[in-house]
């Protein structure tokens, strides 16, 4: 009996000791249950702890920031466009007792988050148009190319479609609504974000066709504006060219008139020196008139008193005189 008691003491005491001692790490908190029901306050501080052996169990609950990553889900927007939304969130357990009573484990918590976050996301997406979910904020401004000229910048061809909220505010609405609902489970929702937003496969070709059509309309508008600007430039060029040509023609005529006046003045001074020069001038001018007036088949009817006939009348040809002989006479 003595050895039996000693054996029982050696075996039973260590077993009872290890059954009544447990440790709590820095990343977890513990709920003690007795016959399946929680007893006492949650243990949140790390260290070596005691419990009743056999009848009490240790239920560890993570107190780190946990991740929820939902599956992509198709849902309609306010403007009746079906999109696939992929959402993720970060959460942690702030009330381990409520969490244990209502959910028990992380798998149940993830399932409940699927329901709540999925429902609130559908509600938010259905209340907003697609542009509100795609655009980050309503205050975003388009980037302008630094190579644009001042006139091109003044055209303001790049402008965003005006929105009221933007994706960040929509995310905030989902966060506020979902955080209130998960708080009763002892969960604090820390953050929520859209990971990916894409068009539904059934409507994606139509959306792309519409986007292509819009881009083509913009391209046609740019092309029309470019053609109009080119026509204006060509018109300005023709007008400037005509102006330059007219100014040049005017200057040429002025110079020519001045030259003719100068030449006439020189001729007048040269031919008015004496009676002989005047007679010679009259003779040469008459010969020039003969050359300009009389051709091969020209017939002239002149009176004997005509100034034009004066020099013809004084000539004594050897034979009949023809207009051609007059044209060939020495000048």
C-alpha positions in Angstrom: 0.0 0.0 0.0 2.9 2.3 0.8 4.4 1.9 -2.7 1.0 2.2 -4.3 0.3 5.5 -2.6 3.7 6.7 -3.5 3.2 5.8 -7.1 -0.2 7.5 -7.2 1.3 10.6 -5.6 4.2 10.7 -8.0 1.9 10.3 -11.1 -1.2 12.1 -10.0 0.4 15.3 -8.6 2.3 16.3 -11.8 -0.8 15.4 -13.9 -3.0 17.6 -11.7 -0.4 20.4 -11.8 -0.2 20.4 -15.6 -3.9 20.1 -15.9 -4.5 23.2 -13.8 -1.7 25.4 -15.4 -1.9 27.0 -18.9 -0.1 29.8 -20.7 -1.4 32.8 -22.6 0.8 34.2 -25.4 1.1 37.8 -26.4 -1.1 37.3 -29.5 -4.1 35.6 -28.0 -6.7 36.0 -25.3 -8.5 33.2 -23.4 -12.0 32.3 -22.4 -12.3 29.7 -19.6 -15.4 27.4 -19.9 -16.8 25.1 -17.3 -19.0 22.4 -18.7 -19.2 24.4 -21.9 -20.2 27.7 -20.3 -17.8 30.7 -19.9 -16.7 31.4 -16.3 -14.9 34.4 -15.1 -13.6 37.4 -17.1 -11.6 36.9 -20.3 -7.9 36.5 -19.8 -6.1 39.1 -22.0 -2.7 39.4 -20.3 0.1 37.0 -21.4 1.7 34.7 -18.8 1.2 31.6 -16.8 -2.3 31.1 -15.5 -4.3 28.6 -13.3 -7.6 26.8 -13.8 -9.5 24.0 -12.3 -8.3 20.7 -13.7 -10.6 18.4 -15.6 -13.8 20.5 -15.4 -12.4 23.7 -17.0 -11.2 24.2 -20.6 -9.1 26.8 -22.2 -10.5 28.5 -25.4 -7.8 30.6 -27.1 -9.0 33.6 -29.2 -6.7 35.5 -31.5 -6.2 39.2 -30.7 -4.2 40.2 -33.7 -5.5 42.1 -36.7 -7.2 39.6 -38.9 -7.9 39.6 -42.6 -11.2 39.1 -44.4 -11.0 38.7 -48.2 -14.3 38.2 -49.9 -14.9 36.5 -53.2 -15.7 38.6 -56.3 -19.5 39.1 -56.5 -21.6 40.5 -59.4 -23.9 43.3 -58.5 -25.8 46.1 -60.4 -25.0 49.8 -60.1 -27.6 52.6 -60.0 -27.2 53.1 -63.8 -28.0 49.4 -64.4 -24.5 48.2 -65.1 -23.4 44.9 -63.7 -20.0 44.9 -62.2 -17.8 42.4 -60.4 -16.7 43.7 -57.0 -13.8 42.2 -55.0 -13.6 43.5 -51.4 -11.2 43.0 -48.5 -11.3 44.2 -44.9 -9.2 44.1 -41.7 -10.8 43.3 -38.3 -10.0 42.2 -34.8 -11.7 40.8 -31.7 -12.3 43.4 -29.0 -14.9 41.7 -26.9 -13.8 38.0 -26.6 -16.7 37.0 -24.4 -19.4 38.2 -26.9 -17.3 36.8 -29.8 -17.2 33.4 -28.1 -20.8 33.3 -27.2 -22.1 34.3 -30.6 -19.5 32.9 -33.0 -17.2 30.5 -31.1 -14.4 30.4 -33.7 -12.8 32.4 -36.6 -14.5 30.3 -39.3 -18.0 31.4 -38.1 -16.7 35.0 -37.9 -15.5 34.9 -41.5 -18.9 33.5 -42.6 -20.8 36.2 -40.8 -18.5 38.9 -42.3 -19.2 37.5 -45.7 -22.9 38.0 -45.1 -22.7 41.5 -43.6 -20.0 43.0 -45.8 -21.4 41.5 -48.9 -24.9 42.8 -48.1 -23.7 46.4 -47.3 -21.5 46.4 -50.4 -24.5 45.5 -52.6 -26.6 48.2 -51.0 -23.9 50.9 -51.5 -23.2 49.9 -55.1 -26.9 49.9 -55.9 -27.3 53.5 -54.6 -24.4 54.9 -56.7 -23.6 55.1 -60.4 -20.5 53.4 -61.8 -18.5 56.6 -62.1 -18.9 57.2 -58.4 -17.3 53.9 -57.6 -14.6 54.0 -60.1 -13.3 57.6 -59.4 -11.2 57.9 -56.3 -12.4 61.3 -55.0 -14.6 64.1 -56.3 -11.7 66.6 -56.0 -9.4 64.8 -58.4 -8.2 66.9 -61.3 -6.8 65.6 -64.7 -3.1 65.7 -65.4 -2.1 68.1 -68.1 0.8 67.4 -70.5 3.6 69.8 -69.9 4.3 69.9 -73.7 0.9 71.5 -74.4 1.0 75.1 -75.6 -0.9 77.9 -73.9 -3.6 77.9 -76.4 -4.0 74.1 -76.1 -4.2 74.4 -72.3 -6.9 77.1 -72.7 -9.1 74.7 -74.7 -9.5 72.5 -71.6 -10.3 69.4 -73.7 -9.5 67.1 -70.8 -12.1 67.2 -68.0 -13.5 64.7 -65.6 -17.2 63.8 -65.5 -18.5 65.6 -62.3 -19.3 63.3 -59.4 -20.8 63.9 -55.9 -18.8 61.4 -53.7 -16.2 59.1 -55.2 -14.9 55.7 -54.3 -13.4 56.6 -50.9 -16.7 58.0 -49.6 -18.5 54.9 -50.9 -16.0 52.8 -49.0 -16.6 54.9 -45.9 -20.4 54.3 -46.2 -19.9 50.6 -46.4 -17.5 50.7 -43.4 -19.8 52.7 -41.2 -22.8 50.5 -41.9 -20.9 47.2 -41.5 -19.0 48.3 -38.4 -22.2 48.9 -36.5 -23.5 45.4 -37.4 -20.4 43.5 -36.5 -19.9 45.3 -33.2 -22.5 43.1 -31.5 -20.3 40.1 -32.2 -17.4 41.6 -30.3 -15.6 42.5 -33.5 -14.1 45.8 -34.4 -13.9 46.5 -38.2 -10.7 48.4 -38.8 -10.7 49.1 -42.5 -12.4 48.1 -45.8 -11.3 48.6 -49.4 -12.3 47.8 -52.9 -9.6 45.4 -54.2 -10.9 45.1 -57.8 -13.8 46.4 -59.7 -14.5 45.0 -63.2 -17.3 44.8 -65.7 -19.4 41.7 -65.7 -18.5 39.3 -68.5 -21.9 39.6 -70.1 -21.8 43.4 -70.4 -18.1 43.9 -70.9 -18.2 43.8 -74.8 -21.0 46.4 -74.8 -19.1 48.7 -72.4 -16.0 48.4 -74.5 -18.0 49.2 -77.6 -19.5 52.3 -76.0 -16.1 53.4 -74.7 -14.7 53.0 -78.3 -17.6 55.0 -79.7 -17.0 57.8 -77.2 -13.3 57.9 -78.0 -14.1 58.0 -81.7 -16.5 60.9 -81.2 -13.8 62.8 -79.3 -11.3 62.0 -82.0 -13.7 63.3 -84.6 -14.3 66.5 -82.7 -10.5 67.0 -82.4 -10.2 66.3 -86.1 -12.9 68.7 -87.0 -11.3 71.4 -84.8 -8.0 70.7 -86.4 -9.4 71.0 -89.9 -11.1 74.2 -89.0 -7.8 75.6 -87.6 -6.0 74.4 -90.7 -8.5 76.2 -93.0 -8.1 79.4 -90.9 -4.4 79.2 -91.2 -4.6 78.6 -95.0 -7.0 81.5 -95.3 -4.6 83.8 -93.3 -1.8 82.6 -95.5 -3.6 83.4 -98.8 -4.7 86.8 -97.4 -1.2 87.7 -96.3 0.2 86.5 -99.6 -2.3 88.6 -101.6 -1.5 91.6 -99.4 2.3 91.1 -99.9 1.7 90.8 -103.7 -0.5 93.8 -103.9 2.0 95.9 -101.9 4.8 94.6 -104.1 2.9 95.4 -107.3 2.1 98.9 -106.0 5.7 99.5 -105.2 6.8 98.2 -108.6 4.3 100.5 -110.3 5.4 103.4 -108.3 9.0 102.7 -109.1 8.2 102.2 -112.8 6.2 105.4 -112.9 9.0 107.3 -111.3 11.5 105.7 -113.7 9.2 106.6 -116.7 8.9 110.1 -115.4 12.6 110.4 -115.0 13.2 108.9 -118.5 10.7 111.3 -120.0 12.4 114.2 -118.2 15.8 113.0 -119.6 14.4 112.6 -123.1 12.8 116.0 -123.0 16.0 117.6 -121.9 18.0 115.7 -124.5 15.6 116.5 -127.5 15.0 120.1 -126.6 18.6 121.2 -126.8 18.2 122.6 -130.4 15.9 122.5 -133.4 17.9 119.6 -135.0 17.4 117.4 -131.9 13.7 118.2 -131.9 13.4 117.3 -135.6 15.4 114.1 -135.0 13.1 113.2 -132.1 10.0 113.7 -134.3 11.5 111.6 -137.0 12.3 108.6 -134.6 8.9 108.7 -132.9 7.2 108.7 -136.4 9.2 105.7 -137.4 8.2 103.9 -134.2 4.6 104.8 -134.9 5.0 103.4 -138.4 6.3 100.1 -136.9 3.5 99.9 -134.4 0.7 100.8 -136.9 1.7 99.3 -140.2 2.0 95.5 -140.6 2.2 93.1 -143.6 -1.5 93.5 -144.6 -2.2 97.0 -143.3 -3.9 99.5 -145.6 -3.8 103.1 -144.6 -5.9 106.0 -146.0 -4.1 109.2 -145.1 -4.6 112.8 -146.3 -1.5 114.6 -147.7 -1.7 117.0 -144.7 -1.4 114.2 -142.1 1.5 114.4 -139.7 1.9 110.7 -140.1 2.3 111.0 -143.9 4.8 113.8 -143.6 7.9 111.6 -143.8 6.4 109.1 -146.3 5.6 111.9 -148.6 9.2 113.1 -148.8 10.6 109.7 -149.7 11.5 108.8 -153.3 11.5 105.0 -153.7 12.8 103.3 -156.8 9.8 101.2 -157.2 6.3 100.8 -155.7 6.4 101.3 -151.9 4.7 98.7 -149.8 4.1 98.8 -146.0 6.7 96.1 -145.6 9.3 98.4 -147.1 8.4 101.0 -144.7 8.7 98.6 -141.8 12.2 97.6 -143.1 13.4 101.2 -143.5 16.3 102.2 -141.3 15.4 103.9 -138.1 
